Amino acid sequence: MKKDVLFRMERPDLLKAGDRAEMTESKMNTLSGTVYYYTIEPALAMSDNIPAAQRLTSLDALIKEVKYENSVYTVVAECEVTDDR
């Protein structure tokens, strides 16, 4: 299943729509359970925390859009996710 995942990018022009991106996965245990977060390499952008039930199944993504709002660059990437809700 494909899903749009949001990433935060600190500087302009590191990624653009149509780019292919490789990511690394990191895992964090919290009081509410395990979450994952993803980094578009080489450290270009980082995702929000994603619950284990919606973990990405592929570390390859297609950049759909880069938005600039309120001094923040948001990268919208199309990713493959599990959906074990």
QUISULWO-V579097 format. One record per residue. N is the residue number from 1. SS is DSSP state (A for helix, B for strand, O for the rest). NEAR is the number of other ideal C-beta (glycine too) atoms within 12 Angstrom. Layout:
# QUISULWO-V579097
n={N N}
ss={SS SS}
near={NEAR NEAR}
This chain:
# QUISULWO-V579097
n={1 2 3 4 5 6 7 8 9 10 11 12 13 14 15 16 17 18 19 20 21 22 23 24 25 26 27 28 29 30 31 32 33 34 35 36 37 38 39 40 41 42 43 44 45 46 47 48 49 50 51 52 53 54 55 56 57 58 59 60 61 62 63 64 65 66 67 68 69 70 71 72 73 74 75 76 77 78 79 80 81 82 83 84 85}
ss={O B B B B B B B B O O O O O O O O O O B B B B B B B B B B B O O B B B B B B B B O O O O B B B O O B B A A A O B O O O B B B B B B B B B B O O B B B B B B B B B B O O O O}
near={16 18 23 23 38 30 38 30 31 19 16 17 13 22 34 21 16 14 25 20 36 24 35 22 29 21 18 19 12 13 7 10 16 19 22 31 28 39 27 37 21 12 20 30 35 28 36 19 23 30 22 23 15 27 31 37 21 23 24 22 37 26 32 25 23 29 22 16 11 8 12 17 27 27 40 28 41 26 35 22 28 19 16 11 10}
